[in-house]
Structure formats: structure tokens, C-alpha cells
Amino acid sequence: MTTLVATEDEVMLRDAAHGYLDGAAPVRNLRENREAGRGFDPKVWAEMVEMGWAGVLVPEDQGGSDMGFAAANILAEEMGRTLVSSPFLSTAVIAATALRKAGRDASRIASGEAIYALAVDEGPKFDPDGCALRAEAAGNGFKLSGAKTFVAEGMSADRVLVLARAHAGLTLFDLDARAAGLSREKMDLVDSRDHADLTFDDVEATGEDVVGEVGDGMGALAPALRAGQAAVSAELLGLSAGAFGMTTDYLKERKQFGVVIGTFQALQHRAAHLFSEIEVTTSAVMNAGRMLDEAPDEAELAVSLAKARASETAGLAVREGVQMHGGIGMTDEYDMGFYMKRARVAAEWLGDYGYHAARVARARGMVA
């Protein structure tokens, strides 16, 4: 039976991450990154690498800390509290898991030498099975042609994990982001992070670039996507807690008609409801991390439940935050609007509420 109680090591990791991020990466860093035109702060990422966070899922014999998925979720959750932008999800979680599953070396991830982007999406919704980017046989290798969108770390990455359709089926490639024929165009999304559209025009790939086996790209990618979905859920949980804390602090300070608005019973009820939703989502996210560590082949239901719940909870947290702050909640002078923007983007990435709710329904036999 999965135990939903934090271990001593997990408590220590959370405390260390919380203390570091509060000091090194507060919400104002997002403003600074945006003004500097960068997706993340390279200094903060370098310090995360130094602390072993980049190698959280990399084996120790490859230079990683190999702390596991529950630990990765704790780090992602703490990053969500202060809206930290970094390559952690795409690189340290998704790419590291895919490479490990395929038996490939991930030491350059642990050392911080490689930043990965994940190129899967091609339309407005997450749909790996609908991949249309082609990998045509060319001599002893392949030529990739097509396009990908909503690619996180698309501009800053030096490696790209790209899903393509080869003659034998879906195949995963690990490519140099500067390869001839691969062009990148920056996407301007509301969360001010690094996203890009990628176009592949006869990009050459060799057999060594194939992650896993030709035609079995999902063999390595599916576990990596589950890990990423769980980590995004954890980030959304942290985001919810951060927004909740900011909102309750405001309720204790703001006065109306000479009275602190936090004393209004209607607002207390709404805050209590949000607190309860965050607590339930905390259990779902913790369960997803435990399942990935203890029974990864059976973790799909737990992960989709966590992603669906976290997306809904984050949506509730930021809506309530904006409303209880009043009109100023949507202005850039207050941080609450940034929480809302990130919640909207993160809820879509790697499958939205509808996608994961449908998977939960299928797993429970509620739909065919």
C-alpha cells in the first residue's frame, strides 16, 4: 500500500529547496527574466545543478543524485510556489527519464552541460499518437520533416527529444538543436517562459540518434511523459499554495469600511474551501510520485488523477486570488496575475484537464 506520509529525507529536501528558492528565486525573478528577454535565470539553474537537482533522476554512476520521482515532485512543487522558471521539467525530469529508460547516458544532464527540449505537440492539444512529423529512411539514417509547437525550452535547449513517425511506427530521436534544417521561432506565451515552434526540413538523423528502438518511441517516451505530467502536477500544486498564501496574507491586511476583509465570513468560507482542495490535491500528487517510484508500470491512473486535480485546483486558486485582490489582482504591479498566467499554460502542457479526466474514466471502466 502506498504511504502518503513524507519521509525524513523528503522533509529535509523540501526544507532545503524552500529555503533556497525563497532567497535565490522569488517571484520578482520572473519580472527580471521577462525584462531581460530570457526564459530563465542561468545563474539559478547553475546553482540547481550544483545542488544535484538536475541529476535527481540520473543514476549515480552517471553523476546523478538518483533521488527518485517523489523527490523530483517535491522540487517541482517548491519551484511552483515562487514561479521559478528553469529547464528542470523538460531536462531533469522528462529527458532524463527517457534516456534512462532507453539505457542511454544522461551524465550531461546531471552535470548541467545539456539542456533538453521536448518536441511532441503539433496541434492545439496534446496528442502524441497523432504525431505526423515524418522520419523518412535515407541511407543508413533518416530525414525528419514536419513541425512541432508548444516546445518548452525550445529556444534555449541544445538538445531536442523529438517524436516522429517512421516506417515502423512512432520513433523518438535525440537531436542537436543546432542541426542543419532545424529552425526555431520564439512563441510569446502569457507565462513569459521559453517556448518555441520548431520546423524540421530534411533534418538528418542517424541510428545513434534513435532513443530506444525504431517504431517503439513510446517505450521510452511514455514513462518520461508520466514523469513530466506528475512533476507539472506538483508545480501546479506549489503554484496553488503560493497563490493561496498570497491571498490569505492580503485578506489579513486589506481593510474595507474600516474592517479587515479577512473577517468577512463569506471570504473565510471561500478560503477554507480552497485550502481543502489544495490538501486533497497534495495527496494526489504525493501518490503519483510514490507510484512512479514503486510501481511505474501501474502509475498512469495516479498520474492522470494528479494532473487533472492539480489543473483544476490551480485554476480555482488563481481565480479566487484575483477576485479577492479585486481589480489590482490582474495588474502587473501585483504578483497574483503571474500565478494565473502560469497556471493557464501549465494546465495545458502534457495534457489538459479533459485529456487526463478521460484517461481516469477509461482506467476506471467508466468509458470504452
C-alpha positions as CSV (number, residue, x, y, z in Angstrom):
1,M,0.0,0.0,0.0
2,T,1.3,3.4,-0.9
3,T,2.1,5.5,2.2
4,L,1.2,9.2,1.9
5,V,3.5,10.4,4.6
6,A,6.7,12.3,3.9
7,T,9.9,10.6,4.9
8,E,12.6,12.3,6.9
9,D,14.7,12.7,3.8
10,E,11.8,14.2,1.9
11,V,11.1,16.7,4.7
12,M,14.8,17.7,4.6
13,L,14.8,18.1,0.8
14,R,11.6,20.2,0.9
15,D,13.0,22.5,3.7
16,A,16.3,22.9,1.8
17,A,14.5,23.7,-1.5
18,H,12.1,26.1,0.1
19,G,14.9,28.0,1.8
20,Y,17.0,28.2,-1.3
21,L,14.2,29.3,-3.7
22,D,12.8,31.9,-1.3
23,G,16.1,33.6,-1.3
24,A,17.5,32.9,-4.8
25,A,14.4,32.8,-6.9
26,P,11.5,34.9,-5.6
27,V,8.6,35.9,-7.9
28,R,10.4,39.1,-8.8
29,N,12.9,37.0,-10.7
30,L,10.1,36.3,-13.2
31,R,9.9,40.0,-13.8
32,E,13.6,40.3,-14.3
33,N,13.8,37.4,-16.7
34,R,10.9,38.9,-18.7
35,E,12.6,42.3,-18.9
36,A,15.9,40.6,-19.9
37,G,14.1,38.6,-22.6
38,R,15.2,35.3,-21.2
39,G,13.2,32.2,-20.3
40,F,15.1,31.5,-17.1
41,D,17.9,32.7,-14.9
42,P,21.1,30.8,-15.9
43,K,22.7,31.6,-12.5
44,V,19.8,30.0,-10.6
45,W,19.9,26.9,-12.9
46,A,23.6,26.5,-12.4
47,E,23.1,26.6,-8.7
48,M,20.3,23.9,-9.0
49,V,22.8,21.8,-11.0
50,E,25.4,22.3,-8.3
51,M,22.9,21.1,-5.6
52,G,22.2,17.9,-7.6
53,W,18.7,18.8,-8.8
54,A,19.5,18.3,-12.5
55,G,20.5,14.8,-11.7
56,V,17.5,13.9,-9.5
57,L,16.6,11.1,-11.9
58,V,20.0,10.3,-13.2
59,P,21.8,7.2,-11.9
60,E,24.7,7.8,-9.5
61,D,27.2,6.0,-11.8
62,Q,26.4,8.8,-14.4
63,G,27.0,11.6,-11.9
64,G,23.3,11.9,-10.8
65,S,21.8,12.0,-7.3
66,D,19.1,9.5,-8.3
67,M,16.6,10.6,-5.6
68,G,13.5,9.3,-7.4
69,F,10.2,10.7,-8.7
70,A,8.8,11.7,-5.4
71,A,11.8,13.8,-4.8
72,A,11.6,15.3,-8.2
73,N,8.0,16.3,-7.5
74,I,9.0,18.0,-4.2
75,L,11.5,20.1,-6.1
76,A,8.9,20.9,-8.8
77,E,6.3,21.9,-6.1
78,E,8.7,24.2,-4.4
79,M,9.5,25.8,-7.7
80,G,5.8,26.4,-8.3
81,R,5.5,28.3,-5.1
82,T,7.6,31.2,-6.4
83,L,7.0,30.7,-10.1
84,V,10.6,29.6,-10.8
85,S,11.3,29.1,-14.5
86,S,14.0,26.7,-15.4
87,P,14.8,23.7,-17.7
88,F,14.0,21.3,-14.7
89,L,10.9,19.7,-16.1
90,S,11.9,19.2,-19.7
91,T,15.5,18.3,-18.9
92,A,15.9,16.8,-15.4
93,V,12.6,15.0,-15.4
94,I,11.4,14.2,-18.9
95,A,14.6,13.8,-20.9
96,A,16.5,12.1,-18.0
97,T,13.7,9.6,-17.7
98,A,13.5,8.9,-21.4
99,L,17.3,8.4,-21.7
100,R,17.4,6.2,-18.6
101,K,14.5,4.0,-19.9
102,A,16.4,3.5,-23.2
103,G,19.7,2.7,-21.5
104,R,21.4,5.9,-22.7
105,D,23.9,8.0,-20.9
106,A,22.4,11.1,-19.1
107,S,25.6,12.3,-17.4
108,R,25.5,15.6,-19.4
109,I,22.1,16.3,-17.9
110,A,23.4,15.8,-14.3
111,S,26.4,18.0,-15.0
112,G,24.3,20.8,-16.5
113,E,26.1,20.5,-19.8
114,A,22.9,19.7,-21.7
115,I,19.5,21.4,-21.7
116,Y,16.7,19.4,-23.5
117,A,13.5,20.5,-25.2
118,L,10.6,18.1,-25.7
119,A,9.1,18.3,-29.2
120,V,5.8,16.3,-29.2
121,D,2.9,18.7,-29.7
122,E,1.8,19.5,-33.3
123,G,-1.7,21.0,-32.8
124,P,-3.7,22.9,-30.2
125,K,-4.0,19.8,-27.9
126,F,-1.6,17.2,-26.5
127,D,-1.8,14.1,-28.7
128,P,1.4,12.0,-29.1
129,D,-0.5,9.3,-31.0
130,G,-1.5,11.8,-33.6
131,C,2.2,12.6,-34.5
132,A,2.5,13.5,-38.2
133,L,6.2,14.6,-38.4
134,R,7.8,12.2,-40.8
135,A,11.1,10.3,-40.4
136,E,11.9,9.0,-43.9
137,A,14.6,6.4,-44.4
138,A,17.7,7.9,-46.0
139,G,20.7,5.7,-46.5
140,N,21.6,4.3,-43.1
141,G,19.6,7.0,-41.3
142,F,16.6,9.2,-41.5
143,K,15.5,12.6,-42.7
144,L,12.9,14.4,-40.5
145,S,10.3,16.8,-42.0
146,G,7.4,18.5,-40.3
147,A,6.7,20.9,-37.4
148,K,6.3,20.9,-33.7
149,T,4.7,23.6,-31.5
150,F,4.5,24.5,-27.8
151,V,8.1,23.3,-27.3
152,A,9.2,24.1,-23.7
153,E,12.8,25.3,-23.6
154,G,12.6,25.4,-27.4
155,M,14.9,28.4,-27.8
156,S,17.5,27.7,-25.1
157,A,17.9,24.0,-25.4
158,D,21.0,22.5,-27.1
159,R,19.3,19.0,-27.5
160,V,15.8,18.1,-28.7
161,L,13.8,15.0,-28.0
162,V,11.5,14.8,-31.0
163,L,8.8,12.2,-31.7
164,A,8.4,11.3,-35.4
165,R,6.6,8.7,-37.4
166,A,9.0,6.4,-39.2
167,H,8.2,3.4,-41.5
168,A,7.9,1.1,-38.4
169,G,5.9,3.5,-36.3
170,L,6.5,6.3,-33.8
171,T,10.2,6.8,-33.1
172,L,11.9,9.0,-30.6
173,F,15.1,10.9,-31.6
174,D,17.7,12.8,-29.6
175,L,19.0,15.6,-31.9
176,D,21.3,18.5,-31.8
177,A,19.1,21.6,-31.6
178,R,21.5,23.3,-34.0
179,A,21.2,20.6,-36.7
180,A,21.0,21.8,-40.3
181,G,17.4,22.1,-41.4
182,L,16.1,22.7,-37.9
183,S,14.7,26.2,-37.3
184,R,13.2,27.6,-34.1
185,E,10.8,30.5,-33.8
186,K,10.1,32.0,-30.3
187,M,6.5,31.7,-29.0
188,D,5.2,34.6,-26.9
189,L,3.0,32.9,-24.3
190,V,1.4,34.6,-21.3
191,D,3.7,33.0,-18.7
192,S,6.8,34.7,-20.3
193,R,8.7,31.4,-20.4
194,D,10.8,29.8,-23.1
195,H,8.5,28.2,-25.7
196,A,9.1,27.8,-29.4
197,D,7.8,26.5,-32.7
198,L,10.2,24.1,-34.4
199,T,10.3,23.3,-38.1
200,F,12.2,20.3,-39.4
201,D,13.3,20.5,-43.1
202,D,15.0,17.2,-44.0
203,V,16.9,17.2,-40.7
204,E,19.4,14.3,-40.8
205,A,19.4,11.7,-38.1
206,T,21.5,8.5,-37.7
207,G,20.7,5.3,-36.0
208,E,22.6,6.5,-32.9
209,D,20.1,9.3,-32.6
210,V,17.2,6.9,-32.0
211,V,16.2,6.7,-28.4
212,G,15.2,3.1,-27.8
213,E,14.1,1.2,-30.9
214,V,12.7,2.3,-34.2
215,G,9.0,2.0,-34.1
216,D,8.9,1.9,-30.3
217,G,9.4,5.5,-29.4
218,M,6.7,5.4,-26.8
219,G,8.5,2.7,-25.0
220,A,11.0,5.4,-23.7
221,L,8.7,8.4,-24.1
222,A,5.6,7.2,-22.3
223,P,7.3,6.7,-18.9
224,A,9.0,10.1,-19.4
225,L,5.7,11.8,-20.2
226,R,4.2,10.3,-17.0
227,A,7.1,11.6,-15.0
228,G,6.7,15.0,-16.6
229,Q,2.9,15.0,-16.0
230,A,3.5,14.2,-12.3
231,A,6.1,17.0,-12.0
232,V,3.8,19.5,-13.7
233,S,1.1,18.5,-11.3
234,A,3.5,19.1,-8.4
235,E,4.4,22.5,-9.9
236,L,0.7,23.4,-10.1
237,L,0.2,22.3,-6.5
238,G,3.0,24.6,-5.4
239,L,1.6,27.4,-7.5
240,S,-1.8,26.9,-5.8
241,A,-0.2,27.0,-2.4
242,G,1.8,30.2,-3.3
243,A,-1.3,31.9,-4.6
244,F,-3.3,30.8,-1.5
245,G,-0.7,32.2,0.8
246,M,-0.5,35.5,-1.0
247,T,-4.3,35.7,-1.0
248,T,-4.7,35.0,2.8
249,D,-2.0,37.5,3.6
250,Y,-3.9,40.1,1.6
251,L,-7.1,39.2,3.4
252,K,-5.4,39.9,6.7
253,E,-4.2,43.3,5.7
254,R,-6.8,44.9,3.4
255,K,-9.4,47.0,5.1
256,Q,-12.8,48.0,3.8
257,F,-15.2,50.2,5.7
258,G,-12.6,50.2,8.4
259,V,-12.7,46.4,8.8
260,V,-10.1,43.8,7.8
261,I,-11.8,41.9,4.9
262,G,-10.5,38.6,6.2
263,T,-13.1,38.9,9.0
264,F,-15.9,38.6,6.4
265,Q,-17.4,35.2,6.7
266,A,-18.1,34.8,3.0
267,L,-14.4,35.3,2.2
268,Q,-13.4,32.9,5.1
269,H,-15.7,30.2,3.6
270,R,-14.1,30.6,0.1
271,A,-10.6,30.5,1.6
272,A,-11.5,27.4,3.6
273,H,-12.8,25.7,0.5
274,L,-9.6,26.4,-1.4
275,F,-7.5,25.1,1.5
276,S,-9.4,21.9,1.4
277,E,-9.0,21.5,-2.3
278,I,-5.2,22.0,-2.0
279,E,-5.0,19.4,0.7
280,V,-6.8,16.8,-1.4
281,T,-4.6,17.6,-4.4
282,T,-1.5,17.3,-2.2
283,S,-2.4,13.7,-1.6
284,A,-3.0,13.0,-5.3
285,V,0.4,14.5,-6.2
286,M,2.2,12.6,-3.5
287,N,0.5,9.4,-4.6
288,A,1.6,9.9,-8.2
289,G,5.2,10.3,-7.1
290,R,5.0,7.2,-4.9
291,M,3.5,5.1,-7.7
292,L,6.2,6.2,-10.2
293,D,8.9,5.1,-7.7
294,E,7.2,1.9,-6.5
295,A,5.1,0.6,-9.5
296,P,5.9,2.8,-12.5
297,D,4.1,0.5,-15.0
298,E,0.9,0.9,-12.9
299,A,1.2,4.7,-12.4
300,E,-0.9,6.0,-15.3
301,L,-4.1,6.4,-13.3
302,A,-2.4,8.1,-10.3
303,V,-0.5,10.5,-12.6
304,S,-3.6,11.5,-14.6
305,L,-5.6,11.9,-11.5
306,A,-2.9,14.2,-10.1
307,K,-2.7,16.2,-13.3
308,A,-6.5,16.6,-13.6
309,R,-6.9,17.6,-9.9
310,A,-3.8,19.9,-9.9
311,S,-5.0,21.8,-13.0
312,E,-8.5,22.3,-11.5
313,T,-7.1,23.3,-8.1
314,A,-4.6,25.8,-9.6
315,G,-7.4,27.3,-11.7
316,L,-9.5,27.8,-8.6
317,A,-6.6,29.2,-6.6
318,V,-5.7,31.9,-9.1
319,R,-9.3,32.8,-9.8
320,E,-10.1,33.2,-6.1
321,G,-6.8,35.1,-5.7
322,V,-7.6,37.6,-8.4
323,Q,-11.1,38.1,-7.2
324,M,-10.2,38.6,-3.5
325,H,-7.5,41.0,-4.5
326,G,-10.0,42.9,-6.5
327,G,-9.1,44.7,-9.8
328,I,-5.4,45.0,-8.8
329,G,-5.1,41.2,-9.0
330,M,-4.9,41.4,-12.7
331,T,-2.2,44.1,-12.8
332,D,1.5,43.6,-13.2
333,E,2.1,45.5,-10.1
334,Y,0.9,42.5,-8.1
335,D,2.2,39.0,-8.5
336,M,-1.2,37.3,-8.5
337,G,-1.7,37.8,-12.2
338,F,1.6,36.0,-12.9
339,Y,0.3,33.0,-11.0
340,M,-2.8,33.0,-13.1
341,K,-0.8,33.2,-16.4
342,R,1.5,30.3,-15.4
343,A,-1.4,28.2,-14.2
344,R,-3.1,28.5,-17.6
345,V,-0.1,27.4,-19.5
346,A,1.0,24.6,-17.2
347,A,-2.6,23.2,-17.1
348,E,-2.4,22.7,-20.9
349,W,1.1,21.3,-21.1
350,L,1.3,17.4,-21.4
351,G,-2.5,17.1,-21.4
352,D,-5.2,19.3,-20.1
353,Y,-8.0,18.5,-17.6
354,G,-10.2,16.9,-20.3
355,Y,-7.3,14.7,-21.5
356,H,-6.5,13.3,-18.1
357,A,-10.0,13.1,-16.8
358,A,-10.8,10.9,-19.9
359,R,-7.8,8.7,-19.0
360,V,-9.1,8.4,-15.4
361,A,-12.5,7.4,-16.7
362,R,-11.1,4.8,-19.0
363,A,-8.9,3.3,-16.3
364,R,-12.0,3.0,-14.0
365,G,-14.0,1.4,-16.7
366,M,-16.4,4.3,-17.0
367,V,-16.0,4.7,-20.7
368,A,-14.9,2.4,-23.5
